[in-house]
């Protein structure tokens, strides 16, 4: 790995180093900066408590104050994990996020928005993109703060029942997927076991995700911003399906980690 760097090249060319990132460590999770990079590490956990090692570049407060990132820009991250996606227990990833559910925030929850590389192990099951698995290593977008979502929300209870009929699910879920602003592309799980270059080019109205310079997802389903930067690994699982299945919890796991070797954000 190379030395961890954090280059925020804004219109003003202001540069910000790692000292400005906010660490979040709970349940034994630890953020370990070092000469070989930034390691987000979870110790062995028994599943009875939540454990998380996380860094962000935002602080609690109103979204218009805490988040700085809007398109056009490009995020570049070099990263690897302690093993392939199949070996992790919980979730991990990096990218842009709007921190919708933080217990530290003294305000009402927001509807989630994200552009990120996201890993979720079984029993996580969130198949929100038609034809894509509910877990694994993915490039993904999510934008529930859309007018179409609010228009369809009153139809959710009967919609869950309709989605349990396979033919109706295939015919109707694309409308629900668009309402949630969801676009996903599954990535090979073994990518996580080695260092790779990941990028998100976020423009007004579109986003392109690439691994080692090769496009893996291009979509027009993107939130407008502002969003904040985040990288994390935890032992959480969640089930959220179009058929109305919901569940949440924590998993037992051995030691696992996510290494962030380089982060750069530049105007696109």
C-alpha positions in Angstrom: 0.0 0.0 0.0 1.0 3.6 -0.4 0.8 6.3 2.2 -2.7 7.5 2.9 -3.5 10.8 1.3 -6.7 12.9 1.2 -6.7 15.5 -1.6 -9.8 17.7 -1.8 -9.2 19.9 -4.8 -12.1 22.4 -4.8 -12.7 25.5 -6.9 -10.5 27.4 -4.4 -7.8 24.7 -4.6 -8.1 24.3 -0.8 -6.4 21.1 0.4 -7.5 19.2 3.4 -5.6 16.4 5.1 -6.7 13.4 7.1 -6.7 15.3 10.4 -10.0 16.9 9.3 -11.8 13.5 9.0 -14.1 12.5 11.8 -13.5 9.0 13.4 -16.4 6.9 14.6 -15.3 3.9 16.7 -17.8 1.7 18.5 -18.0 -1.9 19.8 -14.3 -2.3 19.6 -14.0 -1.0 16.1 -10.8 1.1 15.6 -9.4 3.5 13.0 -5.7 3.0 12.6 -3.8 5.6 10.5 -0.2 4.5 9.7 2.6 4.6 7.2 0.9 1.8 5.2 -2.5 3.5 4.9 -5.7 3.9 6.9 -7.0 0.7 8.4 -10.7 0.4 9.6 -10.6 -2.7 11.8 -13.1 -4.7 13.7 -11.9 -7.2 16.3 -13.7 -10.5 16.8 -17.3 -9.8 17.9 -19.9 -12.1 19.2 -22.9 -10.6 17.4 -24.6 -9.3 20.6 -23.4 -5.7 20.0 -22.9 -3.4 17.1 -19.3 -2.7 16.0 -18.2 -0.1 13.5 -14.9 1.5 12.4 -15.7 4.6 10.3 -14.4 7.9 9.0 -16.3 10.7 7.5 -15.7 14.3 6.4 -18.9 15.7 7.9 -20.0 16.6 11.4 -23.5 16.5 13.0 -25.7 19.4 12.0 -28.1 20.5 9.2 -27.4 18.9 5.9 -26.8 22.3 4.2 -23.9 22.9 6.6 -22.5 19.4 7.2 -22.1 18.2 3.6 -19.9 19.8 1.0 -19.9 17.7 -2.1 -22.0 18.4 -5.2 -21.4 17.5 -8.8 -19.4 17.8 -11.0 -16.6 15.9 -9.3 -14.6 12.7 -9.3 -13.9 10.5 -6.3 -10.9 8.2 -6.5 -10.2 5.6 -3.8 -7.6 2.9 -3.6 -8.7 0.2 -1.2 -8.7 -3.5 -0.2 -10.2 -5.6 2.6 -9.1 -8.5 4.8 -10.6 -10.9 2.3 -13.1 -11.3 -0.5 -16.6 -10.1 -0.1 -17.8 -13.5 0.8 -15.5 -13.7 3.8 -16.8 -10.4 5.5 -19.6 -10.4 8.0 -21.7 -7.2 7.9 -21.3 -4.3 5.6 -18.4 -2.2 4.3 -17.7 0.4 1.7 -16.8 4.0 0.7 -18.4 6.8 -1.3 -20.9 9.6 -0.8 -23.8 9.4 1.7 -26.2 11.7 3.5 -26.1 10.2 7.0 -29.9 9.8 7.2 -30.2 7.8 10.5 -27.4 9.0 12.8 -28.4 8.8 16.4 -26.0 11.7 17.2 -28.0 14.1 15.1 -30.7 16.1 16.8 -33.0 16.4 13.9 -35.6 14.3 12.1 -34.3 11.4 9.9 -33.8 12.1 6.2 -34.6 9.8 3.3 -31.3 8.0 2.3 -29.2 9.1 -0.6 -25.9 7.5 -1.7 -23.4 7.0 -4.5 -20.9 4.4 -3.3 -19.1 1.0 -3.5 -21.0 -1.1 -1.1 -20.4 -4.6 0.3 -23.1 -6.6 2.3 -22.7 -10.2 3.4 -25.6 -12.7 4.0 -28.0 -12.5 5.7 -28.1 -9.0 4.4 -30.8 -9.1 1.6 -31.6 -5.8 -0.1 -32.5 -6.7 -3.7 -33.6 -3.2 -4.7 -32.4 -3.4 -8.3 -34.2 -5.8 -10.6 -31.9 -8.7 -11.6 -29.2 -7.8 -9.0 -28.5 -9.9 -5.9 -29.5 -8.6 -2.4 -25.9 -8.9 -1.1 -22.3 -8.9 -2.4 -19.9 -6.3 -3.6 -21.6 -3.6 -5.7 -21.4 -0.2 -7.3 -24.7 1.4 -6.3 -26.8 4.6 -6.2 -29.8 5.4 -4.0 -32.0 8.5 -3.9 -35.3 8.1 -2.0 -35.7 11.9 -1.7 -37.6 12.0 -5.1 -41.0 13.3 -5.9 -41.9 9.9 -7.4 -41.1 8.1 -4.2 -43.6 10.3 -2.3 -46.3 9.9 -4.9 -46.0 6.1 -4.7 -45.6 5.8 -0.9 -49.3 5.5 -0.2 -49.4 2.4 -2.5 -46.6 0.6 -0.6 -48.8 -1.8 1.5 -50.7 -3.2 -1.5 -47.6 -3.0 -3.6 -45.7 -5.4 -1.2 -48.5 -8.0 -1.8 -48.4 -7.5 -5.6 -44.6 -7.9 -5.6 -45.0 -11.4 -4.2 -46.4 -12.5 -7.6 -43.3 -13.1 -9.8 -44.8 -11.9 -13.0 -46.1 -8.7 -11.4 -42.8 -8.1 -9.6 -40.9 -8.2 -13.0 -43.5 -5.9 -14.6 -44.0 -3.4 -11.8 -40.8 -3.2 -9.7 -38.9 -1.1 -12.3 -41.3 1.7 -11.4 -40.5 1.3 -7.7 -36.8 1.0 -8.4 -36.9 4.3 -10.3 -38.8 5.9 -7.5 -36.0 5.0 -5.1 -33.3 6.2 -7.5 -31.6 2.8 -7.4 -29.0 1.6 -9.9 -26.6 -1.2 -9.1 -23.9 -3.4 -10.7 -22.6 -6.5 -9.0 -18.8 -6.8 -8.8 -16.6 -9.9 -8.4 -16.2 -10.5 -4.6 -12.6 -11.3 -4.9 -11.7 -7.8 -6.0 -11.9 -6.8 -2.3 -9.0 -9.0 -1.3 -6.5 -7.0 -3.3 -5.8 -3.3 -3.9 -7.7 -1.7 -6.7 -8.5 1.8 -7.9 -12.2 2.7 -7.6 -13.7 5.9 -9.0 -17.0 7.7 -9.1 -17.5 10.5 -11.6 -20.6 12.4 -10.4 -22.1 14.9 -12.8 -25.4 16.7 -12.7 -27.8 14.0 -13.9 -25.4 11.1 -14.2 -22.7 9.0 -12.5 -20.0 6.6 -13.8 -18.4 4.0 -11.6 -15.1 2.5 -12.6 -12.6 -0.1 -11.3 -9.0 0.2 -12.5 -10.3 2.5 -15.2 -12.9 0.2 -16.5 -16.5 1.4 -16.3 -18.7 -1.0 -14.3 -21.9 1.2 -14.0 -23.2 4.3 -15.7 -26.6 5.7 -14.6 -28.8 8.7 -14.7 -30.2 7.9 -11.2 -28.1 10.2 -9.0 -29.0 12.4 -6.1 -28.3 16.1 -6.6 -26.3 16.6 -3.4 -24.9 17.8 -1.1 -23.5 14.6 0.3 -20.6 13.7 2.6 -17.7 11.3 2.2 -17.7 8.1 4.2 -15.7 4.8 4.5 -16.6 2.1 7.0 -16.8 -1.5 8.0 -19.3 -2.9 10.5 -21.1 -6.1 11.6 -24.7 -5.0 10.7 -27.2 -6.9 8.6 -30.5 -5.7 7.1 -33.3 -7.2 5.1 -35.3 -4.8 2.9 -37.2 -6.4 0.0 -39.8 -5.2 -2.6 -42.0 -8.0 -1.2 -42.2 -6.3 2.2 -39.7 -8.3 4.2 -37.8 -6.3 6.8 -35.2 -7.1 9.4 -32.1 -5.7 11.1 -29.4 -7.1 13.5 -25.7 -7.6 14.1 -23.5 -10.6 13.2 -20.8 -12.5 15.0 -17.4 -12.1 13.1 -13.7 -12.7 13.4 -11.3 -9.9 12.9 -11.8 -8.1 9.7 -10.7 -4.8 8.2 -10.9 -2.4 5.3 -7.8 -0.6 4.2 -8.1 2.8 2.5 -4.8 3.6 0.8 -5.7 6.8 -1.0 -8.7 9.1 -1.3 -8.9 12.1 -3.7 -11.8 14.3 -4.8 -11.3 16.5 -7.8 -13.6 18.7 -9.8 -14.6 16.8 -12.9 
